[in-house]
Amino acid sequence: MTLPYAILLPVLTVLASLSPVLTFARLWQIKEWRCDRLREHMRENGWWRQLFGWTRPMIVILYLALLCTVYFVLSLLGFGGQLLALGLETKLQWLEAVTLGVLTLFSILQSVTGRQRTPVWTRKAIIITALSLGLLLITSLVGLAIESHVLPILPLLAPLFVGAAWMIFLPIDRMMKQRILERAQTIRAAHQNLRVIGITGSVGKTTVKEMLSHILKDTGALTTPERVNTEMGVAAWMTKILSSEPADSNRLLIIEMGAYRTGEIGLLCRITKPQYGIITYVGNQHLSLFGSREAIIKGKGELFASLPKNGRAFGNSDNDAFDALKKKCVCPLTAVGTGQHADIVATDIEETPTGIQFRALDTSFRIPVAGTHNVTGALLAIAVAKEMGMKPQDIAQKLQSFKRMSRTFELKTVDDVTVLDDTYNSSPDSVRAAIEWARKQPHDKKILVLEGIIELGDAEARIHTELAALAAPVFTEAYAAHPRFLSYLKEGGFGSRAEMAEKRLQKAEKGSLVVLVGRLSPKVTVRFI
């Protein structure tokens, strides 16, 4: 082999592999480097498309077809195995270089056009990406020495190299994680006087966290930041904030706790040692990862089971999982709800143009948030604040100035179009709440834009079709951001009134209502508002 090809081919192999490596690393990072979430994403969206796409396989297939044609013709002519003698080896290396060059050009175009997706450059992402490219370079050098014809195939196998890099890094990653968790447990044990409130649930935990933080802000309460609710995120956050706290501090920590399977809330509780626990509502979110609704209830219930006897639990008695959750408590439990069987009951519930209002604890509460489904969340925050020693009247005054987090059932007006933005997250219950809220609105034209709910497993079609059946009488038209959810809208009752969001060519008419549900990208929402 000539020197130029010996240098050019490995370099082109790595460059051609860069784009698929970055794309797959980003996808896995979004799924928190978890095999279970990645597997479910592949199952829902198709393995081939997610791993290989379509353009690169077509280029490689064309290359293989040309290569096979050359060998076939030579075989017919009786020159099989005589590439070197015929001087064709260099020409085939040229074919390999051209194929890799085309793949590299495609990667460059992805970047130039802004379509290239890259991971957030955390230390883990940098290490795995660098390892992936290093493995590709080593494999290309070995392939060059043994059989250079395989090199144009390597960029197609980039996801496998990312997987191999992840496996190589896994023992180190686990050791680092264990060290972070142990450090967090140690520093938590050194602060015995801390008061810790744990909050979990399928929906509403972020809203309750923000409400409670707003009510208790004058006490110096510290709250986990946005989207920090896993064991690693919480451990790192708690270690950071407690490092500057004196050992005898009685600071109040409000900690959101998320989970995808049983055991994860329990681990969070072992790290944080909460004395107070709030379970907002148990639905079917992440059903495919938990495995069953019973497993979801068990997983969320680990918070109540972890509370000490002198602690206190707070639950939503309107939830059908409440009775099962209540049995897990060894401490007193305060039930809130809209029925007479709760300890704190909301009555005279009403939605006004400025928010929701209701009565509880002989006090009127007015909160500037949309949706009466938020009443039980507000009751949980009220119940905890009362436990902390606040008077109901003071709590009510605090809640009047509450501003909910953006994109969580956020009501706004854009160019005379009313918009309900619930794109922070998505679950069957949050979609159902958005539909019920829209049903009560006076607008003649109502538009539903749905991203779709992931990780529902075999229940995906049933749940989406049921939601579409609820929405069809309410909305004049519906749009799906993902093609696999369009059929559910059509079958659920929208029929021809349902289309792909990408086909929307004009913004919503003035005076109409647009309901945005799920993690919709700005490219989708800009088509409507």
ABEGO torsion letter per residue (X at the ends): XBAAAAAAAAAAAAAAAAAAAAAAAAAAAAAGGBAAAAAAAAAAAEAAAAAAEAAAAAAAAAAAAAAAAAAAAAAAAGABGAAAAAGAAAAAAAAAAAAAAAAAAAAAAAAAAGABBBBBBBAAAAAAAAAAAAAAAAAAAAAAAABAAAAAAAAAAAAAAAAAAAAAAAAAAAAAAAAAAAAAAAAAAABAABBBBBBBEABGAAAAAAAAAAAAAAAGBBBBBBGBABAAAAAAAAAAAAAABBAABABBBBBBBBBABBGAAAAAAAAAGBABBBBABBBABGAAAAGBAAAAAAAAAAAAAABBAABBBBBBAABAAAAAAAAABABBBBBBEABAABABBBBGBBBBAAEBBBBBGGBBBBBBBBEAAAAAAAAAAAAAAAAAGBBAAAAAAAAAABBBBBGBGBBBBBGGBBBBBBAABBBAAAAAAAAAAAAABABABBBBBBAEBBGAEAAAAAAAAAAAAAAAAABABBBBABAAAAAAAAAAGAEAABBBAAABABBBBBGBBBBBBEBBBAAAAAAAX
